[in-house]
């Protein structure tokens, strides 16, 4: 389920929606959920659960990070302006959405090349299967991988989030 990550995972650069350079390190020791997203996919309604997680846990040290990807049947064809408008107007997305990336193949974004080394719950590594594959990176560096059909509000994901939030030990003892 979890896998140690290389110590530099948080330092791998990527590009924001407005063209600036960023990395996971910019989010300090926050608990992160990294997900490749698409606007025209059967799984697109997962944006709703992703936003709910952001609203529920965002003020407790958690952030969803969305990376649009057009590699799966052209399901994210729009410009960044189109994508951001869709996310905002359709799902009220408040979490950061970054520049469109490739997640598989020789031109995959460096962040996704690193993320794909993580094992899923069945112990399998490898290519991103489809849109909405989720990676939860804990402040301690553990990486949990959840395949596309695992909904963001699935108990397996929520339990990882709740167990790794600041003050989670005190909350679970209550």
C-alpha positions as CSV (number, residue, x, y, z in Angstrom):
1,X,0.0,0.0,0.0
2,X,2.7,2.5,0.9
3,X,6.2,2.8,-0.4
4,X,9.2,4.9,0.5
5,X,9.8,7.7,-1.9
6,X,13.1,9.0,-3.1
7,X,14.2,11.9,-0.8
8,X,13.9,14.4,-3.7
9,X,10.3,13.7,-4.7
10,X,9.3,17.0,-3.1
11,X,12.0,18.8,-5.1
12,X,11.0,17.7,-8.6
13,X,9.9,20.8,-10.5
14,X,6.6,21.2,-12.4
15,X,4.8,24.2,-13.9
16,X,1.8,26.1,-12.4
17,X,-1.2,27.0,-14.6
18,X,0.2,30.5,-15.1
19,X,3.7,29.2,-16.2
20,X,5.6,29.6,-13.0
21,X,7.9,26.9,-11.6
22,X,6.8,25.0,-8.5
23,X,7.5,21.8,-6.6
24,X,5.8,19.8,-3.8
25,X,8.4,21.4,-1.5
26,X,6.4,24.6,-1.9
27,X,3.7,23.0,0.2
28,X,6.0,22.4,3.2
29,X,5.1,19.4,5.3
30,X,1.4,19.4,4.2
31,X,-0.3,16.1,3.4
32,X,-0.8,16.1,-0.4
33,X,-3.1,14.2,-2.7
34,X,-1.7,14.4,-6.3
35,X,-4.1,13.4,-9.0
36,X,-4.2,13.5,-12.8
37,X,-7.5,15.1,-13.9
38,X,-9.6,15.4,-17.0
39,X,-12.7,17.4,-17.8
40,X,-14.4,15.0,-20.3
41,X,-14.0,11.6,-18.6
42,X,-16.5,9.3,-17.0
43,X,-14.6,9.8,-13.8
44,X,-14.7,13.6,-14.0
45,X,-17.4,13.7,-11.2
46,X,-14.5,12.8,-8.9
47,X,-13.7,16.5,-8.9
48,X,-16.7,16.8,-6.5
49,X,-15.2,14.5,-3.9
50,X,-11.7,15.9,-4.4
51,X,-13.1,19.4,-3.6
52,X,-15.0,18.1,-0.6
53,X,-11.7,16.6,0.8
54,X,-10.0,19.9,0.2
55,X,-12.8,21.8,2.0
56,X,-12.9,19.2,4.9
57,X,-9.2,18.9,5.5
58,X,-7.6,21.9,3.9
59,X,-7.3,24.0,7.0
60,X,-5.8,21.0,8.8
61,X,-2.6,20.7,6.7
62,X,-4.0,18.9,3.5
63,X,-4.0,19.9,-0.1
64,X,-5.2,18.4,-3.3
65,X,-3.0,19.1,-6.4
66,X,-4.6,18.5,-9.8
67,X,-2.6,17.8,-12.9
68,X,-4.7,17.9,-16.1
69,X,-3.7,15.2,-18.6
70,X,-4.9,14.6,-22.2
71,X,-3.2,11.2,-22.7
72,X,-6.3,9.1,-22.2
73,X,-8.6,9.3,-25.3
74,X,-8.1,13.1,-25.5
75,X,-10.3,13.7,-22.4
76,X,-8.6,16.9,-21.5
77,X,-8.4,18.8,-24.8
78,X,-8.9,22.4,-23.6
79,X,-6.5,25.2,-23.0
80,X,-5.4,26.0,-19.4
81,X,-8.0,28.8,-19.4
82,X,-10.7,26.3,-20.5
83,X,-9.6,23.8,-17.8
84,X,-9.5,26.3,-15.0
85,X,-12.9,27.8,-16.0
86,X,-14.4,24.3,-16.1
87,X,-13.0,23.4,-12.7
88,X,-14.2,26.6,-11.1
89,X,-17.6,26.9,-12.7
90,X,-18.6,23.2,-12.7
91,X,-17.2,21.9,-9.4
92,X,-16.2,25.0,-7.5
93,X,-12.6,23.8,-7.3
94,X,-10.4,25.7,-4.8
95,X,-7.4,23.5,-4.9
96,X,-4.4,24.2,-7.2
97,X,-4.6,22.9,-10.8
98,X,-1.3,22.9,-12.6
99,X,-0.2,22.9,-16.2
100,X,-1.3,20.0,-18.4
101,X,1.2,17.1,-18.2
102,X,1.9,13.7,-19.7
103,X,1.8,11.0,-17.1
104,X,3.0,8.0,-19.2
105,X,5.6,7.4,-21.8
106,X,9.1,8.8,-22.5
107,X,7.8,12.4,-22.3
108,X,6.0,11.9,-18.9
109,X,6.4,14.7,-16.4
110,X,9.4,14.1,-14.1
111,X,7.0,14.1,-11.1
112,X,4.9,11.4,-12.6
113,X,8.0,9.4,-13.6
114,X,8.8,9.3,-9.8
115,X,5.2,8.7,-8.6
116,X,4.8,5.7,-10.9
117,X,7.5,3.9,-8.8
118,X,5.0,3.6,-5.9
119,X,3.0,0.4,-5.4
120,X,-0.8,0.3,-5.3
121,X,-2.7,-1.7,-2.7
122,X,-2.1,-4.9,-4.8
123,X,1.7,-4.2,-4.8
124,X,1.7,-3.2,-8.5
125,X,3.8,-0.4,-9.9
126,X,3.9,1.0,-13.4
127,X,2.0,3.2,-15.7
128,X,-0.9,5.4,-14.7
129,X,-4.0,3.4,-15.7
130,X,-6.3,6.3,-16.5
131,X,-7.5,9.8,-15.4
132,X,-7.9,10.3,-11.7
133,X,-5.1,8.1,-10.4
134,X,-4.4,9.3,-6.9
135,X,-1.2,9.5,-4.8
136,X,-1.2,10.6,-1.2
137,X,2.1,11.8,0.0
138,X,2.4,12.1,3.8
139,X,4.6,14.6,5.6
140,X,6.9,11.8,6.6
141,X,7.4,10.8,2.9
142,X,5.2,7.8,2.6
143,X,3.4,7.5,-0.7
144,X,0.1,5.7,-1.0
145,X,-1.2,4.9,-4.5
146,X,-4.9,4.6,-5.4
147,X,-6.1,3.6,-8.9
148,X,-8.6,5.7,-10.9
149,X,-11.8,3.9,-9.9
150,X,-11.1,4.4,-6.2
151,X,-13.2,7.4,-5.4
152,X,-11.5,10.2,-3.5
153,X,-14.0,9.7,-0.6
154,X,-13.3,6.0,-0.4
155,X,-12.6,4.9,3.2
156,X,-9.1,3.7,2.3
157,X,-8.1,7.2,1.1
158,X,-9.9,9.0,3.9
159,X,-8.2,6.8,6.5
160,X,-4.8,7.6,5.1
161,X,-5.6,11.3,5.2
162,X,-7.0,11.3,8.7
163,X,-4.1,9.2,10.0
164,X,-1.6,11.7,8.7
165,X,-3.1,15.0,9.5
166,X,-1.4,17.1,12.2
167,X,-2.9,16.1,15.5
168,X,-4.2,12.8,14.0
169,X,-3.0,10.8,17.0
170,X,-5.0,12.9,19.4
171,X,-8.1,12.8,17.2
172,X,-8.0,9.0,16.8
173,X,-7.7,8.5,20.6
174,X,-10.9,10.5,21.2
